[in-house]
Amino acid sequence: MYKKHFEGNKYLLIIVFIFIILLGLRLFFIINHGDGNQNALIWGSIYQIVAWFGAICGLYFSKLWGGYKSLIGRTNLFFALGLLAQSFGQTVYSFYFFKGGEILYPSIGDIGFLGSVLFYILGVLTLAKASDVKICFGSYVKKVQSLLIPVVLLAISYWIFLKDYLVDWNSPIKTLLDFGYPLGQVFYVSIAILVLISSRNVLGGIMKKPVIFFLIALIIQYISDFTFLFQMNQGNYIAGGVVDFMYFTSYFLMALSLIQLSVSYNTIKDN
C-alpha cells in the first residue's frame, strides 16, 4: 500500500548518511592539514540531522498507523521521541562546544540522553506487543534466557566501566547517571534480544527483520554511551571523534529500523 513511499524515505536516509560521512572525511582531511579542531566540532554537531530525519519519519509513521491508539503507531512514537531526546542532548553539548567552555557532565543535556533510555525501553516493550510476541518466563529455557542475558550484559558493563569506579558522594547526580545509563540500556537491549528470539516463528517471521535492525541500533547506542561515559571519566573525550561516529551510526540504524518496521507492517496489512 505504501511500499514505494517507504522505499523513498529509505533511499533518502541512505543518501543523507553517505553525504555526512563524506563531509566528515573531508573535514578530517582539513584537520590533518593544520586547520584546527573547529571542523570536528562542526561535524560533531551536524550529524544529528540523521536523528531528526528518523524522528520525523517515526512521528509521521505513527500518525499513519493510528497514532498512540495502535501498537505499531505507539512503537514508532516512542522510538521517535527517543531520537528527539537524543537530539536535544546533542544540541546542548554542541552549544558547550561552540561556546568554548568546558564540557559539563552531568548537564541539562542529560535530561535528553536519559529520557531517550526511558523512551527506548517503552519502544522495545511496545515492539514486543506489536510483533505479537509473548515473552513468557514459564519454561526453563525462557527463565534461563531472561536471567542470563541481562546478567552477562551487566557483567560486561561492570568489567569495562565500573570495575575501578570510585563513587563520589559529592556528585550524587553524576553517580546516579553513571549507574542509571548502563542499567537502563541493559534492560532495553535484553528485552530486544528476547523479542528477537521469540519472534522467529511469529507472524511468519515478517517482524524478525525490523527487530534485528532495532536490536543492532540499540546495541550500538549502548556501546556509544558506555564509551562516552568512560572517556568523560578518563578526561579524554574528543568531540567529533570515534564516539560521535558511533552515535551517528546508531541514529542511522534507528531511523532505518523505523522505516523497516513500517515496511514489514505494511506487508502484514497487505496480506
C-alpha positions, 0 to 999 in steps of 0.5 A, a space after each residue: 500500500 505504501 511500499 514505494 513511499 517507504 522505499 523513498 524515505 529509505 533511499 533518502 536516509 541512505 543518501 543523507 548518511 553517505 553525504 555526512 560521512 563524506 563531509 566528515 572525511 573531508 573535514 578530517 582531511 582539513 584537520 590533518 592539514 593544520 586547520 584546527 579542531 573547529 571542523 570536528 566540532 562542526 561535524 560533531 554537531 551536524 550529524 544529528 540531522 540523521 536523528 531528526 530525519 528518523 524522528 520525523 519519519 517515526 512521528 509521521 509513521 505513527 500518525 499513519 498507523 493510528 497514532 498512540 491508539 495502535 501498537 505499531 503507531 505507539 512503537 514508532 512514537 516512542 522510538 521517535 521521541 527517543 531520537 528527539 531526546 537524543 537530539 536535544 542532548 546533542 544540541 546542548 553539548 554542541 552549544 558547550 562546544 561552540 561556546 568554548 567552555 568546558 564540557 559539563 557532565 552531568 548537564 541539562 543535556 542529560 535530561 535528553 540522553 536519559 529520557 531517550 533510555 526511558 523512551 527506548 525501553 517503552 519502544 522495545 516493550 511496545 515492539 514486543 506487543 506489536 510483533 505479537 510476541 509473548 515473552 513468557 518466563 514459564 519454561 526453563 529455557 525462557 527463565 534461563 534466557 531472561 536471567 542470563 542475558 541481562 546478567 552477562 550484559 551487566 557483567 560486561 558493563 561492570 568489567 569495562 566501566 565500573 570495575 575501578 569506579 570510585 563513587 563520589 558522594 559529592 556528585 550524587 547526580 553524576 553517580 546516579 547517571 553513571 549507574 542509571 545509563 548502563 542499567 537502563 540500556 541493559 534492560 532495553 537491549 535484553 528485552 530486544 534480544 528476547 523479542 528477537 528470539 521469540 519472534 522467529 516463528 511469529 507472524 511468519 517471521 515478517 517482524 524478525 527483520 525490523 527487530 534485528 535492525 532495532 536490536 543492532 541500533 540499540 546495541 550500538 547506542 549502548 556501546 556509544 554511551 558506555 564509551 562516552 561515559 568512560 572517556 568523560 571519566 578518563 578526561 579524554 573525550 574528543 568531540 567529533 571523534 570515534 564516539 560521535 561516529 558511533 552515535 551517528 551510526 546508531 541514529 542511522 540504524 534507528 531511523 532505518 529500523 523505523 522505516 523497516 518496521 513500517 515496511 514489514 507492517 505494511 506487508 502484514 496489512 497487505 496480506 
